[in-house]
Amino acid sequence: MADRRRINGPVGTTIAPIYDDAPEQKSQVAMATRSRPANVIRKMYLKTGVTPSASGSAYLEIESSGNGGSGLKLSCSVHGPRALPRSTPFSPHIILSTHVKFAPFATKQRRGYLRDPIERDLGTHLEAALRGSIIADRWPKSGVDIIISIVEGEQDREISKAQGIEAWDTMNALSGCITVASAALADAGIDCVDTVAGGVAALVQDAGDDAAPSIVVDPIPAEHEKVLAACCIAYLPTRQEVTNLWFKGDLPASDMDVYTQLVEKGIQASKSANRVLVDCLNETVG
């Protein structure tokens, strides 16, 4: 009789697989070049109503860099507005709850099932961006849940890991989360003052340390030699209001013109994303 409590190993010897990059492979990592103009964002695909069981849903896909890197794919579902439990204190405004999570297979380095600090920061920025667009006093003592799953992370992990620029990819992820969440809110029929969209602008340096930095919209960190600073903006084009601004980088505080140009380019990128959002909603209504 076989021992059921013992797991027998293989008859022959095996060698455990090693997934670490070889030193000679790391030196062969080549930097891609940006083929788009500095003021043009990448093409994106947006569709609403992808989750029938949710009150509203949307799917966003942004094309890849074209050098073997992965594009950004996000799925958003909105549940609500719905009544809060009776034990919850009275609130004259709707209670917004955001949840952003990378799928375990979204990146080359496998993600955990619990949210890490980066995902919690994305949820906080997303809540601040959407709170300025929703007419909250229409639903007293109600709540709405916005759940975003990042199916595929938009980062060339080999180049980003070699250059140490993985942190800049979070900006583009937040921009996509804002846009897809705005489409899902409109699909759920939640009243908003305007459609909010996200945009990213970055101050990059390409041709060595002696070259003058330039500002580009919708940056891919793997396509530039160095990213000096970046900002992600959530913008309401009709009301001309900024609902969220996230700046990251190291710039002198005395040079305010660079800060102003970064914000202006970020607004330009959000306006371009908003046009895609409005066209998608018009096709849904039509």
ABEGO torsion letter per residue (X at the ends): XBBAABBBBBABBBBBBBABBBAAAAAABBBBBBABBAABBBBBBBBBGABAABABBBBBBBBBAGAGBBBBBBBBBBBOBBBBBAABBBBABBBBBBBBBBBAAABABBBBABBBAAAAAAAAAAAAAAAAABBAAABBGBBBBBBBBBABBBBBAAAAAAAGAAAAAAAAAAAAAAAAAAAAAAAAGBBBABBBBBBBBBBBBAAEAABBBBBBBGBBAAABABBABBBBBBBBAAAGBBABBBBBEBBBAABAAAAAAAAAAAAAAAAAAAAAAAAAAAAAAX
